[in-house]
């Protein structure tokens, strides 16, 4: 397992609605089933997640599939362990509070 750390571009896309939506975009070098990444929820005023959606671009600009990553939260930092086996750009939507 390769711990990539906080390597994504994280953007709050639905501010001030109770539960925040945070879009996390990871590079096309992320390997499913092998890599994990972190997101510091404290950067968005949150400490917990309510839900997660993960999309994997298996063919650049063409095919996007959903994934079910494994997540853990410790001290307000989410660790996302990517599923599957494909290497590709991944976009994660975190619902956090």
mmCIF file as gemmi writes it, N, C-alpha and C atoms, coordinates in Angstrom:
data_model
loop_
_atom_site.group_PDB
_atom_site.id
_atom_site.type_symbol
_atom_site.label_atom_id
_atom_site.label_alt_id
_atom_site.label_comp_id
_atom_site.label_asym_id
_atom_site.label_entity_id
_atom_site.label_seq_id
_atom_site.pdbx_PDB_ins_code
_atom_site.Cartn_x
_atom_site.Cartn_y
_atom_site.Cartn_z
_atom_site.occupancy
_atom_site.B_iso_or_equiv
_atom_site.pdbx_formal_charge
_atom_site.auth_seq_id
_atom_site.auth_asym_id
_atom_site.pdbx_PDB_model_num
ATOM 1 N N . UNK Axp A 1 ? 0.842 -1.168 0 1 0 ? 1 A 1
ATOM 2 C CA . UNK Axp A 1 ? 0 0 0 1 0 ? 1 A 1
ATOM 3 C C . UNK Axp A 1 ? 0.891 1.236 0 1 0 ? 1 A 1
ATOM 4 N N . UNK Axp A 2 ? 0.657 2.121 -0.94 1 0 ? 2 A 1
ATOM 5 C CA . UNK Axp A 2 ? 1.416 3.364 -1.008 1 0 ? 2 A 1
ATOM 6 C C . UNK Axp A 2 ? 0.592 4.494 -0.429 1 0 ? 2 A 1
ATOM 7 N N . UNK Axp A 3 ? 1.075 5.095 0.636 1 0 ? 3 A 1
ATOM 8 C CA . UNK Axp A 3 ? 0.387 6.227 1.25 1 0 ? 3 A 1
ATOM 9 C C . UNK Axp A 3 ? 0.817 7.493 0.525 1 0 ? 3 A 1
ATOM 10 N N . UNK Axp A 4 ? -0.08 8.064 -0.249 1 0 ? 4 A 1
ATOM 11 C CA . UNK Axp A 4 ? 0.24 9.236 -1.048 1 0 ? 4 A 1
ATOM 12 C C . UNK Axp A 4 ? 0.154 10.533 -0.255 1 0 ? 4 A 1
ATOM 13 N N . UNK Axp A 5 ? -0.535 10.506 0.883 1 0 ? 5 A 1
ATOM 14 C CA . UNK Axp A 5 ? -0.71 11.726 1.668 1 0 ? 5 A 1
ATOM 15 C C . UNK Axp A 5 ? -1.741 12.639 1.04 1 0 ? 5 A 1
ATOM 16 N N . UNK Axp A 6 ? -1.655 13.913 1.361 1 0 ? 6 A 1
ATOM 17 C CA . UNK Axp A 6 ? -2.613 14.905 0.867 1 0 ? 6 A 1
ATOM 18 C C . UNK Axp A 6 ? -2.141 15.391 -0.495 1 0 ? 6 A 1
ATOM 19 N N . UNK Axp A 7 ? -2.476 14.627 -1.541 1 0 ? 7 A 1
ATOM 20 C CA . UNK Axp A 7 ? -1.953 14.899 -2.879 1 0 ? 7 A 1
ATOM 21 C C . UNK Axp A 7 ? -2.995 15.457 -3.832 1 0 ? 7 A 1
ATOM 22 N N . UNK Axp A 8 ? -4.23 15.568 -3.375 1 0 ? 8 A 1
ATOM 23 C CA . UNK Axp A 8 ? -5.298 16.011 -4.267 1 0 ? 8 A 1
ATOM 24 C C . UNK Axp A 8 ? -5.519 17.504 -4.23 1 0 ? 8 A 1
ATOM 25 N N . UNK Axp A 9 ? -6.364 17.955 -5.143 1 0 ? 9 A 1
ATOM 26 C CA . UNK Axp A 9 ? -6.858 19.323 -5.14 1 0 ? 9 A 1
ATOM 27 C C . UNK Axp A 9 ? -8.239 19.286 -4.517 1 0 ? 9 A 1
ATOM 28 N N . UNK Axp A 10 ? -8.397 19.898 -3.357 1 0 ? 10 A 1
ATOM 29 C CA . UNK Axp A 10 ? -9.638 19.811 -2.597 1 0 ? 10 A 1
ATOM 30 C C . UNK Axp A 10 ? -10.372 21.139 -2.64 1 0 ? 10 A 1
ATOM 31 N N . UNK Axp A 11 ? -11.656 21.097 -3.021 1 0 ? 11 A 1
ATOM 32 C CA . UNK Axp A 11 ? -12.459 22.3 -3.179 1 0 ? 11 A 1
ATOM 33 C C . UNK Axp A 11 ? -13.823 22.088 -2.559 1 0 ? 11 A 1
ATOM 34 N N . UNK Axp A 12 ? -14.253 23.022 -1.718 1 0 ? 12 A 1
ATOM 35 C CA . UNK Axp A 12 ? -15.605 22.962 -1.17 1 0 ? 12 A 1
ATOM 36 C C . UNK Axp A 12 ? -16.559 23.44 -2.255 1 0 ? 12 A 1
ATOM 37 N N . UNK Axp A 13 ? -17.495 22.574 -2.676 1 0 ? 13 A 1
ATOM 38 C CA . UNK Axp A 13 ? -18.363 22.926 -3.804 1 0 ? 13 A 1
ATOM 39 C C . UNK Axp A 13 ? -19.791 23.261 -3.389 1 0 ? 13 A 1
ATOM 40 N N . UNK Axp A 14 ? -20.127 23.059 -2.137 1 0 ? 14 A 1
ATOM 41 C CA . UNK Axp A 14 ? -21.462 23.414 -1.671 1 0 ? 14 A 1
ATOM 42 C C . UNK Axp A 14 ? -21.348 23.959 -0.253 1 0 ? 14 A 1
ATOM 43 N N . UNK Axp A 15 ? -20.876 25.192 -0.121 1 0 ? 15 A 1
ATOM 44 C CA . UNK Axp A 15 ? -20.632 25.729 1.22 1 0 ? 15 A 1
ATOM 45 C C . UNK Axp A 15 ? -21.924 26.125 1.937 1 0 ? 15 A 1
ATOM 46 N N . UNK Axp A 16 ? -21.843 26.161 3.252 1 0 ? 16 A 1
ATOM 47 C CA . UNK Axp A 16 ? -22.9 26.712 4.104 1 0 ? 16 A 1
ATOM 48 C C . UNK Axp A 16 ? -24.257 26.038 3.951 1 0 ? 16 A 1
ATOM 49 N N . UNK Axp A 17 ? -24.284 24.723 3.76 1 0 ? 17 A 1
ATOM 50 C CA . UNK Axp A 17 ? -25.546 23.998 3.61 1 0 ? 17 A 1
ATOM 51 C C . UNK Axp A 17 ? -25.711 22.933 4.695 1 0 ? 17 A 1
ATOM 52 N N . UNK Axp A 18 ? -25.029 23.079 5.821 1 0 ? 18 A 1
ATOM 53 C CA . UNK Axp A 18 ? -25.102 22.087 6.885 1 0 ? 18 A 1
ATOM 54 C C . UNK Axp A 18 ? -24.046 21.021 6.674 1 0 ? 18 A 1
ATOM 55 N N . UNK Axp A 19 ? -24.293 20.108 5.758 1 0 ? 19 A 1
ATOM 56 C CA . UNK Axp A 19 ? -23.294 19.127 5.367 1 0 ? 19 A 1
ATOM 57 C C . UNK Axp A 19 ? -22.534 19.718 4.196 1 0 ? 19 A 1
ATOM 58 N N . UNK Axp A 20 ? -21.215 19.731 4.278 1 0 ? 20 A 1
ATOM 59 C CA . UNK Axp A 20 ? -20.406 20.301 3.196 1 0 ? 20 A 1
ATOM 60 C C . UNK Axp A 20 ? -20.063 19.226 2.166 1 0 ? 20 A 1
ATOM 61 N N . UNK Axp A 21 ? -19.99 19.638 0.917 1 0 ? 21 A 1
ATOM 62 C CA . UNK Axp A 21 ? -19.52 18.758 -0.151 1 0 ? 21 A 1
ATOM 63 C C . UNK Axp A 21 ? -18.123 19.216 -0.536 1 0 ? 21 A 1
ATOM 64 N N . UNK Axp A 22 ? -17.174 18.305 -0.452 1 0 ? 22 A 1
ATOM 65 C CA . UNK Axp A 22 ? -15.793 18.621 -0.782 1 0 ? 22 A 1
ATOM 66 C C . UNK Axp A 22 ? -15.375 17.761 -1.961 1 0 ? 22 A 1
ATOM 67 N N . UNK Axp A 23 ? -14.984 18.405 -3.043 1 0 ? 23 A 1
ATOM 68 C CA . UNK Axp A 23 ? -14.516 17.685 -4.231 1 0 ? 23 A 1
ATOM 69 C C . UNK Axp A 23 ? -13.011 17.509 -4.12 1 0 ? 23 A 1
ATOM 70 N N . UNK Axp A 24 ? -12.555 16.266 -4.209 1 0 ? 24 A 1
ATOM 71 C CA . UNK Axp A 24 ? -11.134 15.941 -4.124 1 0 ? 24 A 1
ATOM 72 C C . UNK Axp A 24 ? -10.733 15.289 -5.44 1 0 ? 24 A 1
ATOM 73 N N . UNK Axp A 25 ? -9.809 15.91 -6.153 1 0 ? 25 A 1
ATOM 74 C CA . UNK Axp A 25 ? -9.376 15.4 -7.451 1 0 ? 25 A 1
ATOM 75 C C . UNK Axp A 25 ? -7.944 14.9 -7.315 1 0 ? 25 A 1
ATOM 76 N N . UNK Axp A 26 ? -7.735 13.642 -7.693 1 0 ? 26 A 1
ATOM 77 C CA . UNK Axp A 26 ? -6.428 13.011 -7.585 1 0 ? 26 A 1
ATOM 78 C C . UNK Axp A 26 ? -5.866 12.71 -8.975 1 0 ? 26 A 1
ATOM 79 N N . UNK Axp A 27 ? -4.563 12.728 -9.075 1 0 ? 27 A 1
ATOM 80 C CA . UNK Axp A 27 ? -3.881 12.573 -10.371 1 0 ? 27 A 1
ATOM 81 C C . UNK Axp A 27 ? -4.125 11.203 -11.01 1 0 ? 27 A 1
ATOM 82 N N . UNK Axp A 28 ? -3.825 11.132 -12.305 1 0 ? 28 A 1
ATOM 83 C CA . UNK Axp A 28 ? -4.049 9.887 -13.041 1 0 ? 28 A 1
ATOM 84 C C . UNK Axp A 28 ? -3.002 8.82 -12.736 1 0 ? 28 A 1
ATOM 85 N N . UNK Axp A 29 ? -2.146 9.075 -11.767 1 0 ? 29 A 1
ATOM 86 C CA . UNK Axp A 29 ? -1.142 8.083 -11.365 1 0 ? 29 A 1
ATOM 87 C C . UNK Axp A 29 ? -1.593 7.251 -10.168 1 0 ? 29 A 1
ATOM 88 N N . UNK Axp A 30 ? -2.787 7.527 -9.636 1 0 ? 30 A 1
ATOM 89 C CA . UNK Axp A 30 ? -3.296 6.78 -8.485 1 0 ? 30 A 1
ATOM 90 C C . UNK Axp A 30 ? -3.671 5.366 -8.932 1 0 ? 30 A 1
ATOM 91 N N . UNK Axp A 31 ? -3.221 4.388 -8.181 1 0 ? 31 A 1
ATOM 92 C CA . UNK Axp A 31 ? -3.47 2.985 -8.508 1 0 ? 31 A 1
ATOM 93 C C . UNK Axp A 31 ? -4.49 2.411 -7.531 1 0 ? 31 A 1
ATOM 94 N N . UNK Axp A 32 ? -5.621 1.98 -8.045 1 0 ? 32 A 1
ATOM 95 C CA . UNK Axp A 32 ? -6.633 1.355 -7.208 1 0 ? 32 A 1
ATOM 96 C C . UNK Axp A 32 ? -6.126 0.056 -6.617 1 0 ? 32 A 1
ATOM 97 N N . UNK Axp A 33 ? -6.507 -0.211 -5.362 1 0 ? 33 A 1
ATOM 98 C CA . UNK Axp A 33 ? -6.075 -1.427 -4.696 1 0 ? 33 A 1
ATOM 99 C C . UNK Axp A 33 ? -4.655 -1.352 -4.172 1 0 ? 33 A 1
ATOM 100 N N . UNK Axp A 34 ? -3.986 -0.236 -4.427 1 0 ? 34 A 1
ATOM 101 C CA . UNK Axp A 34 ? -2.591 -0.105 -4.018 1 0 ? 34 A 1
ATOM 102 C C . UNK Axp A 34 ? -2.318 1.199 -3.272 1 0 ? 34 A 1
ATOM 103 N N . UNK Axp A 35 ? -3.009 2.274 -3.635 1 0 ? 35 A 1
ATOM 104 C CA . UNK Axp A 35 ? -2.716 3.6 -3.083 1 0 ? 35 A 1
ATOM 105 C C . UNK Axp A 35 ? -3.816 4.092 -2.149 1 0 ? 35 A 1
ATOM 106 N N . UNK Axp A 36 ? -3.413 4.945 -1.218 1 0 ? 36 A 1
ATOM 107 C CA . UNK Axp A 36 ? -4.391 5.674 -0.42 1 0 ? 36 A 1
ATOM 108 C C . UNK Axp A 36 ? -3.94 7.126 -0.318 1 0 ? 36 A 1
ATOM 109 N N . UNK Axp A 37 ? -4.891 7.992 -0.001 1 0 ? 37 A 1
ATOM 110 C CA . UNK Axp A 37 ? -4.619 9.427 0.097 1 0 ? 37 A 1
ATOM 111 C C . UNK Axp A 37 ? -5.361 9.974 1.306 1 0 ? 37 A 1
ATOM 112 N N . UNK Axp A 38 ? -4.971 11.171 1.737 1 0 ? 38 A 1
ATOM 113 C CA . UNK Axp A 38 ? -5.609 11.789 2.892 1 0 ? 38 A 1
ATOM 114 C C . UNK Axp A 38 ? -6.186 13.146 2.536 1 0 ? 38 A 1
ATOM 115 N N . UNK Axp A 39 ? -7.233 13.524 3.276 1 0 ? 39 A 1
ATOM 116 C CA . UNK Axp A 39 ? -7.852 14.839 3.157 1 0 ? 39 A 1
ATOM 117 C C . UNK Axp A 39 ? -8.059 15.355 4.576 1 0 ? 39 A 1
ATOM 118 N N . UNK Axp A 40 ? -7.553 16.545 4.854 1 0 ? 40 A 1
ATOM 119 C CA . UNK Axp A 40 ? -7.705 17.153 6.178 1 0 ? 40 A 1
ATOM 120 C C . UNK Axp A 40 ? -9.028 17.908 6.224 1 0 ? 40 A 1
ATOM 121 N N . UNK Axp A 41 ? -10.008 17.324 6.912 1 0 ? 41 A 1
ATOM 122 C CA . UNK Axp A 41 ? -11.329 17.941 7.001 1 0 ? 41 A 1
ATOM 123 C C . UNK Axp A 41 ? -11.292 19.264 7.756 1 0 ? 41 A 1
ATOM 124 N N . UNK Axp A 42 ? -10.304 19.44 8.625 1 0 ? 42 A 1
ATOM 125 C CA . UNK Axp A 42 ? -10.164 20.679 9.372 1 0 ? 42 A 1
ATOM 126 C C . UNK Axp A 42 ? -9.989 21.891 8.468 1 0 ? 42 A 1
ATOM 127 N N . UNK Axp A 43 ? -9.452 21.677 7.265 1 0 ? 43 A 1
ATOM 128 C CA . UNK Axp A 43 ? -9.305 22.775 6.301 1 0 ? 43 A 1
ATOM 129 C C . UNK Axp A 43 ? -10.66 23.341 5.883 1 0 ? 43 A 1
ATOM 130 N N . UNK Axp A 44 ? -11.72 22.566 6.111 1 0 ? 44 A 1
ATOM 131 C CA . UNK Axp A 44 ? -13.073 22.971 5.719 1 0 ? 44 A 1
ATOM 132 C C . UNK Axp A 44 ? -13.99 23.137 6.921 1 0 ? 44 A 1
ATOM 133 N N . UNK Axp A 45 ? -13.414 23.129 8.119 1 0 ? 45 A 1
ATOM 134 C CA . UNK Axp A 45 ? -14.194 23.31 9.332 1 0 ? 45 A 1
ATOM 135 C C . UNK Axp A 45 ? -14.99 22.076 9.729 1 0 ? 45 A 1
ATOM 136 N N . UNK Axp A 46 ? -14.551 20.902 9.308 1 0 ? 46 A 1
ATOM 137 C CA . UNK Axp A 46 ? -15.264 19.651 9.59 1 0 ? 46 A 1
ATOM 138 C C . UNK Axp A 46 ? -14.358 18.692 10.357 1 0 ? 46 A 1
ATOM 139 N N . UNK Axp A 47 ? -14.991 17.688 10.972 1 0 ? 47 A 1
ATOM 140 C CA . UNK Axp A 47 ? -14.224 16.652 11.662 1 0 ? 47 A 1
ATOM 141 C C . UNK Axp A 47 ? -14.665 15.24 11.289 1 0 ? 47 A 1
ATOM 142 N N . UNK Axp A 48 ? -15.83 15.092 10.667 1 0 ? 48 A 1
ATOM 143 C CA . UNK Axp A 48 ? -16.386 13.767 10.354 1 0 ? 48 A 1
ATOM 144 C C . UNK Axp A 48 ? -16.911 13.729 8.924 1 0 ? 48 A 1
ATOM 145 N N . UNK Axp A 49 ? -17.04 12.503 8.386 1 0 ? 49 A 1
ATOM 146 C CA . UNK Axp A 49 ? -17.686 12.365 7.08 1 0 ? 49 A 1
ATOM 147 C C . UNK Axp A 49 ? -19.043 11.702 7.263 1 0 ? 49 A 1
ATOM 148 N N . UNK Axp A 50 ? -19.947 12.083 6.377 1 0 ? 50 A 1
ATOM 149 C CA . UNK Axp A 50 ? -21.298 11.522 6.368 1 0 ? 50 A 1
ATOM 150 C C . UNK Axp A 50 ? -21.441 10.53 5.222 1 0 ? 50 A 1
ATOM 151 N N . UNK Axp A 51 ? -20.707 10.768 4.126 1 0 ? 51 A 1
ATOM 152 C CA . UNK Axp A 51 ? -20.774 9.885 2.973 1 0 ? 51 A 1
ATOM 153 C C . UNK Axp A 51 ? -19.652 10.188 1.996 1 0 ? 51 A 1
ATOM 154 N N . UNK Axp A 52 ? -19.506 9.301 1.013 1 0 ? 52 A 1
ATOM 155 C CA . UNK Axp A 52 ? -18.446 9.458 0.021 1 0 ? 52 A 1
ATOM 156 C C . UNK Axp A 52 ? -18.9 8.868 -1.311 1 0 ? 52 A 1
ATOM 157 N N . UNK Axp A 53 ? -18.546 9.548 -2.383 1 0 ? 53 A 1
ATOM 158 C CA . UNK Axp A 53 ? -18.707 9.031 -3.738 1 0 ? 53 A 1
ATOM 159 C C . UNK Axp A 53 ? -17.329 9.055 -4.38 1 0 ? 53 A 1
ATOM 160 N N . UNK Axp A 54 ? -16.969 7.997 -5.094 1 0 ? 54 A 1
ATOM 161 C CA . UNK Axp A 54 ? -15.667 7.955 -5.748 1 0 ? 54 A 1
ATOM 162 C C . UNK Axp A 54 ? -15.86 7.579 -7.214 1 0 ? 54 A 1
ATOM 163 N N . UNK Axp A 55 ? -15.24 8.355 -8.081 1 0 ? 55 A 1
ATOM 164 C CA . UNK Axp A 55 ? -15.298 8.117 -9.518 1 0 ? 55 A 1
ATOM 165 C C . UNK Axp A 55 ? -13.885 7.895 -10.04 1 0 ? 55 A 1
ATOM 166 N N . UNK Axp A 56 ? -13.736 6.892 -10.908 1 0 ? 56 A 1
ATOM 167 C CA . UNK Axp A 56 ? -12.429 6.544 -11.467 1 0 ? 56 A 1
ATOM 168 C C . UNK Axp A 56 ? -12.5 6.697 -12.98 1 0 ? 56 A 1
ATOM 169 N N . UNK Axp A 57 ? -11.613 7.515 -13.522 1 0 ? 57 A 1
ATOM 170 C CA . UNK Axp A 57 ? -11.546 7.701 -14.975 1 0 ? 57 A 1
ATOM 171 C C . UNK Axp A 57 ? -10.613 6.636 -15.532 1 0 ? 57 A 1
ATOM 172 N N . UNK Axp A 58 ? -11.192 5.489 -15.926 1 0 ? 58 A 1
ATOM 173 C CA . UNK Axp A 58 ? -10.378 4.353 -16.356 1 0 ? 58 A 1
ATOM 174 C C . UNK Axp A 58 ? -9.785 4.551 -17.745 1 0 ? 58 A 1
ATOM 175 N N . UNK Axp A 59 ? -10.422 5.334 -18.562 1 0 ? 59 A 1
ATOM 176 C CA . UNK Axp A 59 ? -9.888 5.712 -19.871 1 0 ? 59 A 1
ATOM 177 C C . UNK Axp A 59 ? -9.983 7.225 -19.956 1 0 ? 59 A 1
ATOM 178 N N . UNK Axp A 60 ? -8.851 7.893 -20.11 1 0 ? 60 A 1
ATOM 179 C CA . UNK Axp A 60 ? -8.789 9.35 -20.048 1 0 ? 60 A 1
ATOM 180 C C . UNK Axp A 60 ? -9.808 10.004 -20.957 1 0 ? 60 A 1
ATOM 181 N N . UNK Axp A 61 ? -10.675 10.825 -20.357 1 0 ? 61 A 1
ATOM 182 C CA . UNK Axp A 61 ? -11.668 11.574 -21.108 1 0 ? 61 A 1
ATOM 183 C C . UNK Axp A 61 ? -12.79 10.751 -21.689 1 0 ? 61 A 1
ATOM 184 N N . UNK Axp A 62 ? -12.909 9.48 -21.287 1 0 ? 62 A 1
ATOM 185 C CA . UNK Axp A 62 ? -13.89 8.631 -21.943 1 0 ? 62 A 1
ATOM 186 C C . UNK Axp A 62 ? -14.743 7.811 -20.979 1 0 ? 62 A 1
ATOM 187 N N . UNK Axp A 63 ? -14.133 6.964 -20.179 1 0 ? 63 A 1
ATOM 188 C CA . UNK Axp A 63 ? -14.889 6.028 -19.353 1 0 ? 63 A 1
ATOM 189 C C . UNK Axp A 63 ? -14.711 6.377 -17.878 1 0 ? 63 A 1
ATOM 190 N N . UNK Axp A 64 ? -15.834 6.587 -17.199 1 0 ? 64 A 1
ATOM 191 C CA . UNK Axp A 64 ? -15.816 6.881 -15.772 1 0 ? 64 A 1
ATOM 192 C C . UNK Axp A 64 ? -16.681 5.838 -15.069 1 0 ? 64 A 1
ATOM 193 N N . UNK Axp A 65 ? -16.131 5.212 -14.038 1 0 ? 65 A 1
ATOM 194 C CA . UNK Axp A 65 ? -16.872 4.225 -13.256 1 0 ? 65 A 1
ATOM 195 C C . UNK Axp A 65 ? -16.883 4.665 -11.8 1 0 ? 65 A 1
ATOM 196 N N . UNK Axp A 66 ? -17.836 4.143 -11.042 1 0 ? 66 A 1
ATOM 197 C CA . UNK Axp A 66 ? -17.865 4.431 -9.611 1 0 ? 66 A 1
ATOM 198 C C . UNK Axp A 66 ? -17.071 3.364 -8.872 1 0 ? 66 A 1
ATOM 199 N N . UNK Axp A 67 ? -16.554 3.747 -7.727 1 0 ? 67 A 1
ATOM 200 C CA . UNK Axp A 67 ? -15.813 2.836 -6.869 1 0 ? 67 A 1
ATOM 201 C C . UNK Axp A 67 ? -16.333 2.951 -5.447 1 0 ? 67 A 1
ATOM 202 N N . UNK Axp A 68 ? -16.01 1.972 -4.638 1 0 ? 68 A 1
ATOM 203 C CA . UNK Axp A 68 ? -16.359 1.999 -3.219 1 0 ? 68 A 1
ATOM 204 C C . UNK Axp A 68 ? -15.077 1.944 -2.402 1 0 ? 68 A 1
ATOM 205 N N . UNK Axp A 69 ? -14.455 3.108 -2.161 1 0 ? 69 A 1
ATOM 206 C CA . UNK Axp A 69 ? -13.222 3.102 -1.38 1 0 ? 69 A 1
ATOM 207 C C . UNK Axp A 69 ? -13.499 2.843 0.092 1 0 ? 69 A 1
ATOM 208 N N . UNK Axp A 70 ? -12.472 2.476 0.801 1 0 ? 70 A 1
ATOM 209 C CA . UNK Axp A 70 ? -12.55 2.31 2.251 1 0 ? 70 A 1
ATOM 210 C C . UNK Axp A 70 ? -12.048 3.6 2.876 1 0 ? 70 A 1
ATOM 211 N N . UNK Axp A 71 ? -12.77 4.111 3.867 1 0 ? 71 A 1
ATOM 212 C CA . UNK Axp A 71 ? -12.354 5.354 4.518 1 0 ? 71 A 1
ATOM 213 C C . UNK Axp A 71 ? -12.241 5.153 6.018 1 0 ? 71 A 1
ATOM 214 N N . UNK Axp A 72 ? -11.3 5.878 6.594 1 0 ? 72 A 1
ATOM 215 C CA . UNK Axp A 72 ? -11.19 5.975 8.046 1 0 ? 72 A 1
ATOM 216 C C . UNK Axp A 72 ? -10.961 7.444 8.378 1 0 ? 72 A 1
ATOM 217 N N . UNK Axp A 73 ? -11.432 7.854 9.549 1 0 ? 73 A 1
ATOM 218 C CA . UNK Axp A 73 ? -11.23 9.228 10.008 1 0 ? 73 A 1
ATOM 219 C C . UNK Axp A 73 ? -10.516 9.171 11.346 1 0 ? 73 A 1
ATOM 220 N N . UNK Axp A 74 ? -9.408 9.916 11.436 1 0 ? 74 A 1
ATOM 221 C CA . UNK Axp A 74 ? -8.664 10.005 12.678 1 0 ? 74 A 1
ATOM 222 C C . UNK Axp A 74 ? -8.216 11.452 12.863 1 0 ? 74 A 1
ATOM 223 N N . UNK Axp A 75 ? -8.631 12.048 13.966 1 0 ? 75 A 1
ATOM 224 C CA . UNK Axp A 75 ? -8.285 13.447 14.277 1 0 ? 75 A 1
ATOM 225 C C . UNK Axp A 75 ? -8.642 14.386 13.134 1 0 ? 75 A 1
ATOM 226 N N . UNK Axp A 76 ? -9.785 14.138 12.488 1 0 ? 76 A 1
ATOM 227 C CA . UNK Axp A 76 ? -10.262 15.018 11.429 1 0 ? 76 A 1
ATOM 228 C C . UNK Axp A 76 ? -9.596 14.827 10.083 1 0 ? 76 A 1
ATOM 229 N N . UNK Axp A 77 ? -8.772 13.799 9.939 1 0 ? 77 A 1
ATOM 230 C CA . UNK Axp A 77 ? -8.126 13.513 8.659 1 0 ? 77 A 1
ATOM 231 C C . UNK Axp A 77 ? -8.717 12.226 8.092 1 0 ? 77 A 1
ATOM 232 N N . UNK Axp A 78 ? -9.259 12.313 6.877 1 0 ? 78 A 1
ATOM 233 C CA . UNK Axp A 78 ? -9.836 11.148 6.204 1 0 ? 78 A 1
ATOM 234 C C . UNK Axp A 78 ? -8.739 10.457 5.416 1 0 ? 78 A 1
ATOM 235 N N . UNK Axp A 79 ? -8.602 9.156 5.602 1 0 ? 79 A 1
ATOM 236 C CA . UNK Axp A 79 ? -7.732 8.352 4.75 1 0 ? 79 A 1
ATOM 237 C C . UNK Axp A 79 ? -8.626 7.577 3.804 1 0 ? 79 A 1
ATOM 238 N N . UNK Axp A 80 ? -8.394 7.752 2.511 1 0 ? 80 A 1
ATOM 239 C CA . UNK Axp A 80 ? -9.185 7.097 1.468 1 0 ? 80 A 1
ATOM 240 C C . UNK Axp A 80 ? -8.319 6.003 0.852 1 0 ? 80 A 1
ATOM 241 N N . UNK Axp A 81 ? -8.758 4.751 0.992 1 0 ? 81 A 1
ATOM 242 C CA . UNK Axp A 81 ? -8.07 3.631 0.374 1 0 ? 81 A 1
ATOM 243 C C . UNK Axp A 81 ? -8.844 3.256 -0.882 1 0 ? 81 A 1
ATOM 244 N N . UNK Axp A 82 ? -8.228 3.484 -2.03 1 0 ? 82 A 1
ATOM 245 C CA . UNK Axp A 82 ? -8.912 3.285 -3.311 1 0 ? 82 A 1
ATOM 246 C C . UNK Axp A 82 ? -9.066 1.806 -3.625 1 0 ? 82 A 1
ATOM 247 N N . UNK Axp A 83 ? -10.237 1.458 -4.189 1 0 ? 83 A 1
ATOM 248 C CA . UNK Axp A 83 ? -10.522 0.082 -4.562 1 0 ? 83 A 1
ATOM 249 C C . UNK Axp A 83 ? -10.167 -0.172 -6.012 1 0 ? 83 A 1
ATOM 250 N N . UNK Axp A 84 ? -10.588 -1.321 -6.493 1 0 ? 84 A 1
ATOM 251 C CA . UNK Axp A 84 ? -10.333 -1.667 -7.884 1 0 ? 84 A 1
ATOM 252 C C . UNK Axp A 84 ? -8.87 -1.942 -8.141 1 0 ? 84 A 1
ATOM 253 N N . UNK Axp A 85 ? -8.519 -2.012 -9.431 1 0 ? 85 A 1
ATOM 254 C CA . UNK Axp A 85 ? -7.135 -2.262 -9.806 1 0 ? 85 A 1
ATOM 255 C C . UNK Axp A 85 ? -6.656 -1.287 -10.866 1 0 ? 85 A 1
ATOM 256 N N . UNK Axp A 86 ? -7.543 -0.415 -11.318 1 0 ? 86 A 1
ATOM 257 C CA . UNK Axp A 86 ? -7.211 0.484 -12.424 1 0 ? 86 A 1
ATOM 258 C C . UNK Axp A 86 ? -6.337 1.647 -11.966 1 0 ? 86 A 1
ATOM 259 N N . UNK Axp A 87 ? -5.476 2.102 -12.873 1 0 ? 87 A 1
ATOM 260 C CA . UNK Axp A 87 ? -4.718 3.33 -12.661 1 0 ? 87 A 1
ATOM 261 C C . UNK Axp A 87 ? -5.435 4.415 -13.433 1 0 ? 87 A 1
ATOM 262 N N . UNK Axp A 88 ? -5.793 5.496 -12.762 1 0 ? 88 A 1
ATOM 263 C CA . UNK Axp A 88 ? -6.501 6.564 -13.457 1 0 ? 88 A 1
ATOM 264 C C . UNK Axp A 88 ? -6.808 7.711 -12.523 1 0 ? 88 A 1
ATOM 265 N N . UNK Axp A 89 ? -7.205 8.845 -13.112 1 0 ? 89 A 1
ATOM 266 C CA . UNK Axp A 89 ? -7.595 10.005 -12.318 1 0 ? 89 A 1
ATOM 267 C C . UNK Axp A 89 ? -8.83 9.644 -11.503 1 0 ? 89 A 1
ATOM 268 N N . UNK Axp A 90 ? -8.836 10.055 -10.26 1 0 ? 90 A 1
ATOM 269 C CA . UNK Axp A 90 ? -9.966 9.753 -9.39 1 0 ? 90 A 1
ATOM 270 C C . UNK Axp A 90 ? -10.521 11.055 -8.821 1 0 ? 90 A 1
ATOM 271 N N . UNK Axp A 91 ? -11.846 11.123 -8.775 1 0 ? 91 A 1
ATOM 272 C CA . UNK Axp A 91 ? -12.527 12.249 -8.152 1 0 ? 91 A 1
ATOM 273 C C . UNK Axp A 91 ? -13.38 11.692 -7.013 1 0 ? 91 A 1
ATOM 274 N N . UNK Axp A 92 ? -13.214 12.281 -5.848 1 0 ? 92 A 1
ATOM 275 C CA . UNK Axp A 92 ? -13.967 11.862 -4.668 1 0 ? 92 A 1
ATOM 276 C C . UNK Axp A 92 ? -14.807 13.034 -4.205 1 0 ? 92 A 1
ATOM 277 N N . UNK Axp A 93 ? -16.075 12.777 -3.913 1 0 ? 93 A 1
ATOM 278 C CA . UNK Axp A 93 ? -16.938 13.775 -3.296 1 0 ? 93 A 1
ATOM 279 C C . UNK Axp A 93 ? -17.171 13.318 -1.862 1 0 ? 93 A 1
ATOM 280 N N . UNK Axp A 94 ? -16.701 14.126 -0.909 1 0 ? 94 A 1
ATOM 281 C CA . UNK Axp A 94 ? -16.919 13.853 0.506 1 0 ? 94 A 1
ATOM 282 C C . UNK Axp A 94 ? -18.056 14.707 1.017 1 0 ? 94 A 1
ATOM 283 N N . UNK Axp A 95 ? -18.972 14.107 1.746 1 0 ? 95 A 1
ATOM 284 C CA . UNK Axp A 95 ? -20.01 14.836 2.455 1 0 ? 95 A 1
ATOM 285 C C . UNK Axp A 95 ? -19.554 14.878 3.899 1 0 ? 95 A 1
ATOM 286 N N . UNK Axp A 96 ? -19.211 16.069 4.375 1 0 ? 96 A 1
ATOM 287 C CA . UNK Axp A 96 ? -18.565 16.184 5.685 1 0 ? 96 A 1
ATOM 288 C C . UNK Axp A 96 ? -19.296 17.177 6.578 1 0 ? 96 A 1
ATOM 289 N N . UNK Axp A 97 ? -19.098 17.014 7.876 1 0 ? 97 A 1
ATOM 290 C CA . UNK Axp A 97 ? -19.675 17.942 8.863 1 0 ? 97 A 1
ATOM 291 C C . UNK Axp A 97 ? -18.729 18.127 10.011 1 0 ? 97 A 1
